[in-house]
């Protein structure tokens, strides 16, 4: 066989391969584009249905995220079958790979399970102020593996769902109201009854202090240099810091106006004659 015939055979072979696989690749691209469009429509429709049925926002995001990944995996399997990959063999390889990945990523699977538990039992939801794993912040998003908080100084805090679901969670927003715990000290020469009246007047005149539950003022401690009063107003969860800072400022002004001393440390200098 001469060189020219050999070149013709090779060219024909390459053309046949290009025709065979080029058509499959083109079909795969079309399937990907159509499938991606359908997946977007399905997710959008599902989101609309969930919104109409008043699904929790955090649950919506979690389920839509999960649905998106599941549909994309199914689309990839369909495309592989189209280009000639045996789906049965692929399923076996996928199962083996899944086992290996599962053993390597036990922590991630624990985080996934934790995310599912958070969705089922709903100890927290988006917008709640919580304290967990030594962090304090507002829940911004509950994802498949992690939960994102916005810290009080506008930091983004990311907590693994496994740790979050297995640890203690303090939810400051769950009840809708919060008690503001404040302590103020006055001098021992101050009249206790008058001081309580001044403090209570500050609480009842603040527009964001709730009337029910009613605020309380009580002597909590006879300290070394002051009589300490436990001041306990209630507010909505959203108004907590407004009440905390507002009452602190108003109490200082009210005590000064009433002539009630707020004690502070004094330094005594003793000089010894030589």
Buried (B, 14 or more C-beta within 10 A) or exposed (E): EEEEEEEEEEEEEEEEEEEEEEEBBEEBEEBBEEBEEEBEEBBEEBBEEBEEEEBBBBBBBBBBBBBBEEBEEEBBBBBBBBEEEEEEEBEEEBEEEEEEEEEEEEEBBBBBBBBBBBBEEEBBBBEBBBBBBEBBBBBBBBBBBBBBBBEEEEEEBEBBBBBBBEEEBEBBBBEEBBBBEBEBBBBEEBEEEEBBEBBBBBBEEBEBBBEEEEBBBEEBEEEEEBBBBBBBBBBBBEBBEBBBEBBBEBBEEBBEEBEBBBBEEEEEEEEEEE
